[in-house]
Amino acid sequence: MLNIIAVFLIYFMFVGDNAHAYLDPGSGSMLISALVALVTIVIYMAKSFVYDKVKVLGKKSDLPDLNREYNIVVYSEGGQYWNVFLPILQELEARGESVMYFTSRQDDPGLTYEFKHIEKKFIGEGNAAFFVLNKLKANIVVMTTPGLGVLQIKRSKGVKHYCHITHSAGTCGSYKAFSLDYFDSVLVGGSADKNLIAELEGKRKTPAKQVEIVGCTYLDVLRTKLAGGNYSYNLFAEKRPTILISPTWGEHGLLYKYGKSILNLLSADKNFNIIVRPHPQSFTSEKSVMDELLSAFPDSDNLKWDREKDPLKAMYHADIMISDFSGIIYDYLFLFERPVLTFKAQFEKRGREAMDLKDETPDIKLLDRIGKTLQESDIPELVSIIRNSLSSKSELADVVKEAQEALTQFPGESGRRSADFIQSVLKK
């Protein structure tokens, strides 16, 4: 690789000035792209060299022992994924398996959870974490982070098996393109992702992965919380039908595109209570949009902003949800079986795994059956659409039962099934 880089750099430095041949725009674009790629490679290699030499985490004692061969490593980007890993860790703990839990957040609840056989360590964020992960030695690494071998986390030569676990009851069709291509196995919620991955492997001619249907671990955690706690609360003084607005983040998200017009329309109608629960990333990536909406529509007698980590209170309180293509749609549907209105057309396939599929994914198709799918032209009639949806006798129970087969099988069994699979990999 270094020889190739050197040849290209020498060519551009010494030959370019003396070359007078015609260069068409297409070829020029290709050369520029190649040069950008080469510069990126050089920068990445330089970073790797620096991190390797100076130990970017600071003190050497802060680093995990990278010469140690771990049995099972579970890596989490932070506390937002704790419910995904908790049932698996509890099951592995009960079986006495040796596990190392790495996290990139110091406030991850996993760091304070009491285990006997499971070690826990904060390994830093960003490049600090990538350095550790790229140098690991382990029998198996389990993580929710996609893009192995494509983005910053590379396959370490010291790791025998990489396992991805999905963290939404929707499909991985919404992942960035090539997110799963270089994993050895994937733990999924239902048959939809198993079929989706097989189709992508066939199109891309990539080696077949082990795909195991285990159910949704984090949904099992939420089911347990609902069964053991009282989630009814007096958010509003007056009891009225409650609308939960809970979209994804980004320029295709509901609040980004239509937030002002929808909130202006609904907040003026005093026959509804409104809970607005943006995706947490919105307050970082779309701060100006959020600041404008919070200023224009502050908390009032019929509108509340919800920023709690636990989404159960807001979902429990809502009679209907308005969203786009956020994963919380499926949580709400499977836990409460209540209608959802969606701006389905905003889902952008380009740059996602779904772009290489011949058809829409089952989770996107499902949106047509759990409530009306909306267009921008429907916004002026949104109040009447909500009223009709609340008063209709549509049978969601049958739709939910059918959808569970595709998206979230084996309620209550995900932790056991995931641990079974991990142990089967270790035996091999």
TIBA-698719 format. One line per field, with one value per residue (C-alpha): residue number from 0; y, x, z. Coordinates in steps of 0.5 Angstrom, whole numbers, m for minus. Each point is the difference from the previous one (the first is absolute). Example, Ala and Ser with C-alpha at 12.3 -4.5 7.8 and 13.67 -1.06 7.14 Angstrom:
% TIBA-698719
seq = [0	1]
north = [m9	7]
east = [25	2]
up = [16	m2]
This chain:
% TIBA-698719
seq = [0	1	2	3	4	5	6	7	8	9	10	11	12	13	14	15	16	17	18	19	20	21	22	23	24	25	26	27	28	29	30	31	32	33	34	35	36	37	38	39	40	41	42	43	44	45	46	47	48	49	50	51	52	53	54	55	56	57	58	59	60	61	62	63	64	65	66	67	68	69	70	71	72	73	74	75	76	77	78	79	80	81	82	83	84	85	86	87	88	89	90	91	92	93	94	95	96	97	98	99	100	101	102	103	104	105	106	107	108	109	110	111	112	113	114	115	116	117	118	119	120	121	122	123	124	125	126	127	128	129	130	131	132	133	134	135	136	137	138	139	140	141	142	143	144	145	146	147	148	149	150	151	152	153	154	155	156	157	158	159	160	161	162	163	164	165	166	167	168	169	170	171	172	173	174	175	176	177	178	179	180	181	182	183	184	185	186	187	188	189	190	191	192	193	194	195	196	197	198	199	200	201	202	203	204	205	206	207	208	209	210	211	212	213	214	215	216	217	218	219	220	221	222	223	224	225	226	227	228	229	230	231	232	233	234	235	236	237	238	239	240	241	242	243	244	245	246	247	248	249	250	251	252	253	254	255	256	257	258	259	260	261	262	263	264	265	266	267	268	269	270	271	272	273	274	275	276	277	278	279	280	281	282	283	284	285	286	287	288	289	290	291	292	293	294	295	296	297	298	299	300	301	302	303	304	305	306	307	308	309	310	311	312	313	314	315	316	317	318	319	320	321	322	323	324	325	326	327	328	329	330	331	332	333	334	335	336	337	338	339	340	341	342	343	344	345	346	347	348	349	350	351	352	353	354	355	356	357	358	359	360	361	362	363	364	365	366	367	368	369	370	371	372	373	374	375	376	377	378	379	380	381	382	383	384	385	386	387	388	389	390	391	392	393	394	395	396	397	398	399	400	401	402	403	404	405	406	407	408	409	410	411	412	413	414	415	416	417	418	419	420	421	422	423	424	425	426	427]
north = [0	5	m2	2	7	2	m2	5	5	0	1	6	3	m1	m2	4	7	m3	m4	4	m6	2	m2	m1	2	m7	m3	7	m2	m7	3	5	m6	m4	5	2	m8	0	6	m3	m7	4	4	m6	m4	6	0	m7	1	5	m3	m6	3	5	m3	5	m2	3	m4	m7	m2	2	m4	m7	m6	m1	m6	m3	m5	1	m5	4	8	4	7	5	7	3	m1	1	m7	m3	m3	m4	m3	m1	m7	m3	2	m3	m6	m1	2	m5	m5	2	2	5	6	7	6	6	7	7	3	1	1	m7	m3	m7	3	0	m6	m6	m6	m6	m2	6	5	7	6	7	0	7	3	1	m2	m2	m5	m2	m1	m5	m4	0	m4	m5	m7	m4	m6	4	7	2	7	4	5	m1	1	m5	0	6	6	1	m7	m5	m7	m2	m6	m2	m1	m6	2	6	0	6	0	5	5	2	m4	3	m3	1	3	7	m2	4	m4	m6	1	m8	m3	m1	m3	m8	0	4	m1	3	0	m3	m3	6	2	m7	0	7	m2	m6	4	5	m5	m3	7	2	m7	0	m6	m2	2	m4	3	m2	2	2	5	7	1	7	m1	m6	5	5	m6	m1	7	1	m6	2	7	5	5	4	7	7	4	4	3	m2	m7	1	m5	0	1	m2	3	m4	0	m2	5	3	4	m5	0	2	6	3	0	1	2	7	m1	m7	3	7	m4	m5	5	4	m5	m1	m6	m4	m1	0	m3	2	m5	1	m5	2	1	6	4	m1	0	4	5	6	m3	m3	7	3	m5	1	7	0	m5	0	m5	2	m3	m5	0	m3	m2	m7	m1	m5	m6	m5	0	m4	6	4	m7	m2	7	0	m2	1	1	5	m2	m1	m6	0	m7	2	m1	m8	1	4	m5	m7	3	3	m1	7	3	4	5	1	4	m6	3	4	m7	1	m6	3	m2	m5	m8	1	3	m7	m3	m2	2	4	m3	m3	5	6	m4	m1	7	0	m5	3	7	5	2	7	5	8	1	m4	5	5	m6	m3	2	m4	m6	m1	0	m5	m4	0	m2	m5	m7	m3	m6	1	m7	m4	5	0	m8	m1	6	m4	m6	5	5	m3	m7	m4	6	m1	m5	4	0	m7	m1	5	m4	m6	2	3	m6	m4	4	m1	m7	0]
east = [0	6	3	m7	0	7	m1	m6	3	6	m4	m4	6	5	m4	m6	3	3	m6	m4	m5	m7	m4	m7	m5	m2	8	1	m5	3	7	m3	m4	6	5	m5	0	7	1	m6	4	7	m4	m3	7	3	m5	1	7	m1	m5	5	6	m3	m6	m6	m3	5	3	2	m4	m6	0	m3	5	1	4	m5	m4	m8	m5	m6	0	m6	1	m5	0	m4	m6	m5	2	0	m7	2	6	m3	m4	6	5	m5	0	7	1	m4	4	6	3	6	m2	3	m4	3	m4	1	m4	2	m7	m2	m4	3	6	m3	m4	2	3	4	3	0	5	m2	5	m1	5	m1	m4	1	8	1	m5	2	7	m2	m5	5	5	m4	1	m6	m4	m6	m2	m8	m2	m6	5	m1	5	6	6	m4	1	5	m1	4	0	6	4	0	m8	m2	m8	m4	m7	m5	m6	m6	m3	m7	m6	0	5	7	m2	1	7	5	2	5	m1	0	4	7	m4	1	m7	m6	m6	m6	m7	m4	0	0	7	2	m3	3	7	m1	m2	6	5	m3	1	6	3	3	1	m6	m1	m3	m7	m3	m7	0	m6	1	4	m1	m8	0	3	m5	m5	2	0	m7	m2	4	m2	m5	1	m6	1	m3	3	m6	m5	m6	m1	0	2	7	5	7	4	7	4	7	5	3	m2	m5	m3	m7	2	5	m4	m7	1	m3	m6	m2	1	m3	m6	m1	2	m6	m5	m2	m3	7	6	6	7	6	6	5	6	5	5	m4	2	7	0	m6	1	m3	m6	m1	1	m5	m5	1	m1	m6	m3	1	m3	m7	m7	0	7	6	7	3	7	0	5	m6	m5	m5	m4	m1	m2	m5	m3	m1	m7	4	7	2	7	4	4	3	1	m4	m6	1	1	m7	m3	2	m1	m6	m4	m2	m1	6	0	6	4	2	2	6	4	6	3	6	7	m4	0	m7	2	3	m7	m5	m6	m2	2	m5	0	m1	m6	m3	m1	m6	m3	0	m3	0	6	1	2	2	m7	m4	3	m6	m5	5	m5	m6	5	2	m8	m2	6	m2	m7	1	0	6	2	7	1	0	5	5	0	2	5	3	2	4	3	0	m1	1	m3	4	5	5	5	1	0	5	4	m1	3	6	2	m1	5	5	m1	2]
up = [0	2	m7	m4	4	m1	m8	0	4	m4	m6	2	3	m6	m6	0	m2	m6	m3	m5	m2	m1	7	m1	6	2	0	4	5	1	1	5	4	0	3	5	2	0	5	4	0	2	6	3	m1	4	5	1	1	5	4	0	3	5	2	m1	7	4	5	m2	7	m3	m6	0	0	m8	1	3	m4	3	m1	m1	m1	m1	m2	1	m3	6	5	m6	m1	7	m1	m6	4	7	m2	m3	5	6	m4	m1	7	3	m4	2	m6	0	m3	m1	m1	m3	m1	m3	5	7	2	m3	6	m2	4	6	m1	5	m3	2	m6	m5	0	m2	m2	m4	m6	m2	m6	m7	m2	7	m1	m7	2	6	m5	m6	5	3	1	2	m2	m2	0	1	m2	m3	m3	m8	m5	2	m5	m4	5	6	3	m3	0	5	m2	8	m1	m2	m1	0	1	m1	4	m3	5	m3	m1	m8	m5	m1	m7	3	2	m4	m6	1	7	1	m5	4	6	1	3	2	5	m2	2	m5	m7	m4	2	m2	m7	m1	2	m5	m5	1	0	m7	m3	3	m1	7	5	3	8	5	1	7	1	8	1	2	7	2	m2	6	4	m1	1	7	2	m2	3	7	0	0	m6	0	2	0	m5	m2	5	m5	m2	m8	m6	0	m6	0	m5	0	m7	m2	m1	m6	m6	m2	7	2	4	m4	m6	3	7	0	m4	4	7	m2	m3	6	6	m2	1	7	m1	0	5	m4	2	m4	1	m5	m2	5	m6	m2	6	m3	m7	m1	5	m3	m2	7	3	m5	1	8	0	m5	4	7	5	1	3	m6	m2	3	m2	2	1	5	m2	1	m5	3	4	m7	m3	5	1	m8	m4	m7	m2	m6	m3	m6	m1	7	4	6	m5	1	8	0	m4	3	7	0	m7	m1	m7	m3	m5	m4	m6	m3	m7	4	1	m5	m3	m3	4	5	m1	m3	m6	m2	1	m5	4	6	7	4	5	m5	m3	7	1	m5	4	7	m2	m5	m4	m1	m5	1	m3	5	6	m1	1	6	6	m4	m2	7	3	m6	2	8	m2	m5	2	m4	3	2	4	m6	m4	6	1	m8	1	6	m5	m4	5	7	2	6	5	7	m3	m3	5	0	m7	m1	5	m3	m6	3	3	m6	m4	6	0	m8]
